[in-house]
Amino acid sequence: MIDFKYLAKKYSTPLYIYDFNHIKNQFTQMKDAFKARKSIISYAVKANSNLSLIKYLAKLGAGADCVSINEVKRALKAGVKNYNIIFSGVGKSDFEIEEAIELNILMINVESEAELDRVETISKILDKEARISIRVNPNIDAKTHPYISTGLHSSKFGVEIDVAKRMFIRAHNSQYLTPIGVHFHIGSQLTELEPILEASSIVADLVRNLKALKIDIKFFDIGGGIGIKYDDEKTIPPNNYAQIILSTLKGLDVTIICEPGRFIVGNSGYFLTKVLYEKVNGENSENRFVIVDGAMNDLLRPSLYNAYHKIELLDREENESKCNIVGPICESGDFFAKDITLPESKHNDLILIHSTGAYGFTMSSNYNSRPRVAEIAIVDGEDYLIRKREKFEDLIRDEIDFLDKL
Ligand SMILES: *Cc1c(COP(=O)(O)O)cnc(C)c1O
């Protein structure tokens, strides 16, 4: 059990807390699920990119799936091996492509024909081979939130199967490009196997086609996206997930790359915030607001996706009624929950928001000049500060007072 009251006293609030033992357990489950094959579990760094957290996973043998060159650098700094790093994303800048080639990572995951041109041009200038994979958009509805659905032609990600084939042939014939992988990622928070099976079958057929053309695809990258329980969702057990993928790969000698983010860290995280005030606006008791010291700049998912997070008021049970949990930011969209039932709270009571290890801190900002909060790791019952709370000085450090020079 994590002693949240003690942590609030020691580190103040708002606060992110991650249970590293849970992270280890999730990672091990995923790794074991694919043990029938060669596999790399490449943690999706964007879910939570704290260096200590990546380092902890690197020590367990994780690779990294990165979506910017600075994520690549984070992964390297945290000790992830270059040959276990993949760089994805629809809009890589020239300098990012250049650095990725120089850093000799496993592969650049190319998402358009135009980008393939850029990668080829840049590798030619550097006179250095670029290993690539191509992200296929299999046009499969992942049946998840539209903002995190990525496998339909109406989304910006990847290229359709025929284009991918054309690109592979081009890359194969290029002196500078070496196609080694194929990739798909149809969405996040996936809770159904059917779309995964469909997508994997389509992409596996492409690999068979390519092998017939003597284009030897070594890495079958299935992306991430496996969902977790926020509420009472039915989730996919890692073993079933692996079985479904493996069933599409009969006769193919490929290394599987899996890029889970949320699955590894989501349920490890807690966001701890303190009650400032309660108030009721107008006559209607349903307009009860519990105002806390955390806000949408710290945890954006409820505002951005209307995401559900389990919320608990610690140490109180009396006078339950409906309420909205809101932050101090000057936006009506600044809420953590609407219309939930919670006991009556008092100033300085603690509120615990569950399942906030993924896409929590990494989406945070300084809106309203709010310093980013501290992050704590819990390992075998001990707490460690892994990121300091920002201060006022941190907020203004890079601003330049030109008016002084006039
Ligand atoms: C975001 C992303 C992931 C991780 O998604 P999760 O839902 O957190 O598992 C994996 N691969 C790619 C390419 C991504 O963009």
The ligand as a Tripos MOL2 file, in Angstrom:
@<TRIPOS>MOLECULE
LIG
   15    15     1     0     0
SMALL
NO_CHARGES

@<TRIPOS>ATOM
      1 C1          1.4110    6.2950  -29.1570 C.3       1 LIG1
      2 C2          2.0610    5.1940  -29.8710 C.ar      1 LIG1
      3 C3          2.2870    3.9770  -29.2230 C.ar      1 LIG1
      4 C4          1.8320    3.6750  -27.8140 C.3       1 LIG1
      5 O1          0.4490    3.6630  -27.6960 O.3       1 LIG1
      6 P1         -0.2010    3.1040  -26.3290 P.3       1 LIG1
      7 O2         -1.6450    3.1840  -26.5800 O.co2     1 LIG1
      8 O3          0.2320    4.0080  -25.2330 O.co2     1 LIG1
      9 O4          0.2630    1.7220  -26.1420 O.co2     1 LIG1
     10 C5          2.9670    3.0030  -29.9160 C.ar      1 LIG1
     11 N1          3.4070    3.2040  -31.1780 N.ar      1 LIG1
     12 C6          3.1950    4.3710  -31.8350 C.ar      1 LIG1
     13 C7          3.7000    4.5370  -33.2080 C.3       1 LIG1
     14 C8          2.5150    5.4040  -31.2060 C.ar      1 LIG1
     15 O5          2.3040    6.5420  -31.8590 O.3       1 LIG1
@<TRIPOS>BOND
     1     1     2 1
     2     2     3 ar
     3     2    14 ar
     4     3     4 1
     5     3    10 ar
     6     4     5 1
     7     5     6 1
     8     6     7 2
     9     6     8 1
    10     6     9 1
    11    10    11 ar
    12    11    12 ar
    13    12    13 1
    14    12    14 ar
    15    14    15 1
@<TRIPOS>SUBSTRUCTURE
     1 LIG1         1 GROUP 0 **** ****
